Structure formats: structure tokens, C-alpha cells
Amino acid sequence: MKEALKKIIPPKSRIIIKTKYVPFFAIIDSAVTKLFFWRRSRWYKKSIARKIEKRGFRRLNLGCGPKGVRNWLNIGLFPNFIYPYGLIIKDESVNYLNYDLSLGIPAKSNYLDSIYSSHFIEHLDLKQGIKFFKEAHRILKKGGIIRTSCPDLEKYATKYVKKDKDFYNNSYIKKFCYYPEAKTPGEIFIAKAYDGINKHVWFYDAESLTHLMQEAGFKKIEKKESQQNQIKDIKEIEPKYRAIESLYMEAEKI
């Protein structure tokens, strides 16, 4: 259907529709959704869970950015003019759901095969982190896997104490620091810890993430290396270049 419309509608007209009309109707849709369906309601969350089940999604990429991956449902909080809130939108073979994960994860219990979350947990504090992993434990089926990555507190701290300037002068470490004024190892370390620009609110290490997962009910918890795990197509969803600063943790629901 989408390809047929491309043949019928001229490219210039498609651009006008995408840039002018779609954002307008997305704003209207969001307003109606908030007014009549109250997105914080339990009913609303269950309705989205039914949509996920109906579409056959068994793998969720949670807290994703604008670049999702195929064969996963990519859930993030996007501006409504990009993707209307609460709707599963397919954009160039990639499925997105604009949803506020602080309200919980909209999927039924004991259902999912896999959950992936890259550099999202640091946007949650300790209390919110425990809630997130409890939700993940609830919706995974037995044998289901959750894999999460984030900036590694232990790695940053160890490199700082050892005065490892090669680490702090690495181009990727500087790229991941959102304070261009930060030049010294100490400044870059603190910039990562207090990254208000990127809305980081916590700094986790393997011990603290293990604690959060245990509090949520996970028993089998392991620290992993980049792209080393049980999830299919891991190389498509986990970029290797983030390994220099990242901690990778994986847990199985048993």
C-alpha cells in the first residue's frame, strides 16, 4: 500500500504531506488522546499491550533514540509531531512506539522473549531503576532475556584514579561528553556523572545494576562484553563503538 501511494503521489507532494499535514494531525491526535483516553490510565496501557500482542512483537528495544532497528518494536518518548503518542508507526521498515516508559512498560505479563535497553537506565534514578526492572521481569516469559548497557561508573572512576589520559583523551569519550568546556580527566568524569544536558540522573556500575535486577526478581545475572549475549541479531542493535565507556549486563527470568 505504501509503495503504491509513492507511485501515485509525486515526491514534492509527499514532502509537503510529511512536513506540514502529518505533524498537524499528530498534534490533534495527541490532544484527543490526552483528553479522552488519559494516557496514564490502566486501560490505556492495556490497550497498547493488546496492540503489541496483535502485531506479534516479542522483542522490545526500550528507551531507544531516533534510530531504531528492524525486527524490534522500538519504544521511546518522541515529540508528537514525529510519531503520534501511543501509536505503533512503521517508518521505513522500522517500528516505533512513542510512549512514556515512566508509566510502565505496555506489554502483558510473561509474554516477551527479549528486552534490550541501551544507555537508557542512567536516565532513571535508583528508585525508578528498580521499578523499570520489575516491569521488565513482569513482562518477560520464563527464559526471557533482558540486556542493558550504560556508562560504566567503575570504568570511569578507575581510569580517573589511575590518571589514564589515553582513556579520557579518546575521541569517543570526548564525543560522549556533552560539555565541550570539559578538558581534564576530572572535568570529563564529573561531566559524565552530572550530565544534566543529556538528562542523566544516575551513574551505575555492575554491582549496583546487579542489585537493581535482584530487587526486581531476576536470579541469573551476568556481566557481559560488547555484542556478547544470547540475543539474536545483537550486532544490528548494539554498536561496537560504545564499548569503550559502556557496562553490559544481562539477566534471564527463571
C-alpha positions as CSV (number, residue, x, y, z in Angstrom):
1,M,0.0,0.0,0.0
2,K,2.8,2.4,1.0
3,E,4.7,1.7,-2.2
4,A,1.6,2.1,-4.3
5,L,1.0,5.5,-2.8
6,K,4.6,6.6,-3.6
7,K,3.9,5.9,-7.2
8,I,0.7,7.8,-7.2
9,I,1.7,10.8,-5.1
10,P,4.6,13.0,-6.6
11,P,7.7,13.4,-4.5
12,K,7.1,17.1,-3.9
13,S,3.6,16.4,-2.6
14,R,4.9,13.7,-0.3
15,I,7.3,16.1,1.2
16,I,4.5,18.6,1.9
17,I,2.3,16.0,3.4
18,K,5.1,14.7,5.6
19,T,6.3,18.1,6.8
20,K,3.1,20.0,7.1
21,Y,0.0,17.8,7.3
22,V,1.3,14.8,9.3
23,P,2.7,17.0,12.2
24,F,-0.6,18.9,12.3
25,F,-2.7,15.7,12.5
26,A,-0.2,14.3,15.0
27,I,-0.8,17.2,17.3
28,I,-4.6,16.8,17.0
29,D,-4.2,13.1,17.7
30,S,-2.1,13.7,20.8
31,A,-4.6,16.2,22.1
32,V,-7.6,13.9,21.6
33,T,-5.7,11.0,23.2
34,K,-4.8,13.0,26.3
35,L,-8.4,14.4,26.5
36,F,-10.5,11.3,26.0
37,F,-8.2,8.3,26.8
38,W,-6.0,9.7,29.6
39,R,-2.7,8.0,28.8
40,R,-1.9,7.3,32.5
41,S,-4.9,5.1,32.9
42,R,-4.5,1.3,33.3
43,W,-7.0,0.8,30.4
44,Y,-4.9,2.9,28.1
45,K,-1.7,0.8,28.9
46,K,-3.6,-2.4,28.4
47,S,-4.9,-1.2,25.0
48,I,-1.4,-0.6,23.8
49,A,-0.3,-4.0,25.2
50,R,-3.1,-5.6,23.1
51,K,-1.8,-3.8,20.0
52,I,1.7,-5.1,20.7
53,E,0.4,-8.7,21.0
54,K,-1.8,-8.4,17.9
55,R,1.2,-7.2,15.8
56,G,3.2,-10.1,17.1
57,F,6.1,-8.2,18.7
58,R,8.1,-10.3,21.0
59,R,11.2,-8.1,21.4
60,L,11.3,-4.6,22.7
61,N,14.1,-2.0,22.3
62,L,13.3,0.3,25.3
63,G,14.4,3.9,25.6
64,C,15.7,4.0,22.1
65,G,16.7,7.1,20.2
66,P,15.5,8.2,16.8
67,K,17.4,5.4,15.1
68,G,15.5,2.2,15.8
69,V,16.3,-1.3,14.4
70,R,14.3,-3.7,12.3
71,N,12.5,-6.8,13.8
72,W,12.1,-5.0,17.1
73,L,9.5,-2.7,18.5
74,N,11.4,0.5,19.3
75,I,9.9,2.4,22.2
76,G,10.9,5.9,23.2
77,L,9.5,9.3,24.2
78,F,9.4,11.2,20.9
79,P,7.9,14.6,20.1
80,N,4.3,14.1,18.9
81,F,4.9,15.7,15.6
82,I,7.4,13.0,14.7
83,Y,5.3,10.0,15.9
84,P,1.8,10.4,17.4
85,Y,1.7,9.4,21.0
86,G,0.6,5.8,21.8
87,L,0.5,4.6,18.2
88,I,2.8,2.0,16.6
89,I,4.2,3.6,13.5
90,K,6.2,1.9,10.8
91,D,8.8,4.2,9.3
92,E,11.0,2.7,6.5
93,S,10.6,-0.9,7.8
94,V,11.3,0.1,11.4
95,N,8.5,0.1,14.0
96,Y,8.3,2.8,16.6
97,L,6.0,3.4,19.6
98,N,6.0,6.9,21.2
99,Y,5.4,6.1,24.9
100,D,6.5,7.4,28.3
101,L,8.2,4.4,30.0
102,S,8.0,6.1,33.4
103,L,4.3,4.9,33.3
104,G,5.5,1.3,33.0
105,I,6.1,-1.0,30.0
106,P,2.9,-1.5,27.9
107,A,3.1,-5.3,27.4
108,K,1.2,-8.2,29.0
109,S,2.8,-10.4,31.7
110,N,5.0,-13.4,30.9
111,Y,4.9,-12.6,27.2
112,L,8.2,-11.3,25.7
113,D,11.3,-13.1,24.5
114,S,13.8,-10.3,24.8
115,I,14.2,-6.8,26.1
116,Y,17.1,-4.6,25.0
117,S,17.9,-1.2,26.5
118,S,21.0,0.8,25.5
119,H,22.1,3.9,27.5
120,F,18.6,4.4,29.0
121,I,18.9,3.3,32.6
122,E,21.2,6.2,33.5
123,H,18.2,8.5,32.8
124,L,16.4,6.8,35.8
125,D,17.4,7.2,39.4
126,L,17.7,4.3,41.8
127,K,14.0,4.1,42.7
128,Q,12.9,4.4,39.1
129,G,15.5,1.9,38.0
130,I,14.1,-0.8,40.3
131,K,10.6,-0.1,39.0
132,F,11.9,-0.4,35.4
133,F,13.5,-3.8,36.1
134,K,10.4,-5.0,38.0
135,E,8.3,-4.2,34.9
136,A,10.8,-6.0,32.7
137,H,10.7,-9.1,34.9
138,R,6.9,-9.0,34.8
139,I,6.6,-9.0,31.0
140,L,9.3,-11.4,30.2
141,K,8.4,-15.1,29.8
142,K,10.4,-17.8,31.6
143,G,13.8,-18.0,29.8
144,G,13.3,-14.4,28.5
145,I,16.4,-12.2,28.4
146,I,16.9,-8.5,29.3
147,R,20.2,-6.8,28.3
148,T,21.0,-3.3,29.3
149,S,24.0,-1.1,28.8
150,C,25.1,2.3,30.3
151,P,28.1,4.4,31.1
152,D,30.3,2.3,33.5
153,L,30.9,4.1,36.8
154,E,33.7,1.7,37.7
155,K,35.5,2.1,34.4
156,Y,35.3,6.0,34.5
157,A,36.4,6.0,38.2
158,T,39.3,3.5,37.7
159,K,40.6,5.4,34.7
160,Y,40.4,8.6,36.7
161,V,42.3,7.3,39.7
162,K,44.9,5.7,37.5
163,K,45.3,9.1,35.7
164,D,44.7,7.3,32.4
165,K,44.8,10.2,30.0
166,D,44.6,7.9,26.9
167,F,41.1,6.9,28.0
168,Y,40.0,10.5,28.7
169,N,41.6,11.8,25.5
170,N,39.9,9.1,23.4
171,S,37.8,10.8,20.7
172,Y,34.7,8.8,21.6
173,I,35.0,9.6,25.3
174,K,35.1,13.3,24.3
175,K,32.2,12.8,21.9
176,F,30.1,11.2,24.6
177,C,30.8,14.2,26.9
178,Y,28.2,16.9,26.3
179,Y,30.2,19.7,27.9
180,P,32.8,20.9,25.3
181,E,34.4,23.0,28.1
182,A,35.4,19.8,29.9
183,K,39.1,19.2,29.1
184,T,40.8,17.4,32.0
185,P,40.0,13.8,33.1
186,G,38.3,15.1,36.3
187,E,36.1,17.5,34.4
188,I,35.1,14.9,31.8
189,F,34.4,12.4,34.6
190,I,32.2,14.8,36.5
191,A,30.5,15.9,33.3
192,K,29.5,12.3,32.7
193,A,28.3,12.0,36.3
194,Y,26.3,15.3,36.2
195,D,25.2,15.2,32.6
196,G,22.2,17.5,33.0
197,I,22.3,18.4,29.3
198,N,21.6,14.8,28.3
199,K,19.3,14.3,31.4
200,H,21.4,11.7,33.1
201,V,20.4,11.3,36.8
202,W,22.4,8.3,38.0
203,F,25.8,6.6,37.4
204,Y,25.7,2.7,37.6
205,D,28.3,0.0,38.0
206,A,28.0,-3.8,37.7
207,E,27.3,-4.1,41.5
208,S,24.5,-1.6,41.5
209,L,22.8,-2.9,38.4
210,T,23.0,-6.4,39.8
211,H,21.3,-5.1,43.0
212,L,18.5,-3.5,40.9
213,M,17.9,-6.7,38.9
214,Q,17.9,-8.8,42.1
215,E,15.4,-6.4,43.7
216,A,13.2,-6.9,40.6
217,G,13.2,-10.7,40.9
218,F,16.0,-11.7,38.5
219,K,18.2,-14.6,39.6
220,K,20.6,-15.3,36.7
221,I,22.5,-12.1,36.3
222,E,25.8,-11.7,34.4
223,K,28.2,-9.0,33.3
224,K,28.9,-9.3,29.5
225,E,31.2,-7.9,26.9
226,S,30.0,-5.8,23.9
227,Q,27.9,-7.9,21.5
228,Q,28.4,-11.0,23.7
229,N,25.0,-12.3,24.6
230,Q,22.1,-14.7,23.8
231,I,20.0,-12.2,21.9
232,K,19.6,-12.8,18.1
233,D,20.9,-10.1,15.8
234,I,22.9,-8.4,18.6
235,K,25.3,-6.8,16.1
236,E,22.4,-4.9,14.5
237,I,21.2,-3.3,17.7
238,E,24.4,-2.9,19.8
239,P,27.1,-0.6,18.2
240,K,30.6,-1.7,18.9
241,Y,31.9,1.9,19.2
242,R,30.1,2.4,22.5
243,A,32.1,-0.4,24.2
244,I,34.9,1.9,25.4
245,E,32.7,3.6,28.0
246,S,29.9,1.0,28.5
247,L,28.8,-1.6,31.0
248,Y,26.8,-4.5,29.7
249,M,24.6,-6.5,32.0
250,E,22.3,-9.4,31.1
251,A,19.6,-11.2,33.2
252,E,17.4,-14.2,32.5
253,K,14.0,-14.8,34.0
254,I,13.9,-18.3,35.5
